[in-house]
Amino acid sequence: MKIAKTESMMTIKNSSALGIILGIVFTIVGILILMKVSSFAGVPTWVGYIFLIGILVILFVKSVNITIDKSTSTITVSSKSIVKKS
């Protein structure tokens, strides 16, 4: 979490770097296990689940920004992810 302050504005940024790193690790582990297996017919279903969890974590992890502006008396909250921005 990062906090930046000026005289009339404060910004709080919360990025989910850990979530992205975990998603990448799960995805790589799933791919490496698939590469080790000689035929796809004998691949256990848990390998597919590891790969799927990694992809879903990467897609749906969010980064949240909160901006508080005293001069205009506004609070702005925005969240971003690869799939959706709001």
N, C-alpha and C positions, 0 to 999 in steps of 0.2 A: 504494500500500500504506500502510495506517495501522496504527500500533502504539499501543495504550493499555495502560498499566501501573498497577497498584495494588500494595499491599504483598503480597497473596496471589494476585493474578490478572493474567494478561497476555492481551490480545486482539489478534489480527492479522487485519485485514480487507483482502482483495484484491478490489477491484471491477474489472470489465472495461468501463469507460466507453468506452475506445477501440473495443472490438469493437462496442458498440451504436452508436456514432457512425458507424463504417464501414458497418454494416448499413443504417442509415438513409440514408447517402449513396448506396449502391448501389441501394437501393429507389427513391429519388427520381430518380436518373439514369435508371433503367429506365423509370419512369413518364413522365418528361419526353421521352425518346426516343419512347416509344409515342404521346404526344400530338402530336409533330411529324410522325409518319408519317400520311399521309392515309387509307390503307386498311390494315387488319390483315393482308391477304393478302400484302403485300410486306414484312412485318416480318422482318428477319434473325433467325436463331435465337440469335445472341449477345446480342441485346437481352433475350430471355427468360431467358437464363442470368444476365445481370447482375441482373435483377429477382429471380430465384430465389435467387441467392447472397446478396443483401441480406436477403431474408426469412429464410433459413436461419441467417445469422449472428445476426440479432436473436433468433431463437427459441432457439438453442443456446449462446449466450455464457453463461459461468458466473461467479458471484461466490462466492468462498471465504472462510469465516470460521474461524479457529482460536482456540480458547480453552484456555488452560492455567491450571488452578486448583490452587495448592499446598495449600490447606486440605483439599481432598477428594482430592488426588492424581489428578486426571483431566485428560485432554486430549480436547477435543471438536472434531471437524472437520465442518463442514457446508458444503454447496455449494448454490447456488440458481440456477435459470435460469427463464425464462418457462415452459418445457415441464415441467421436473422439479425437485423439491426433495428433497435427500437429506441 
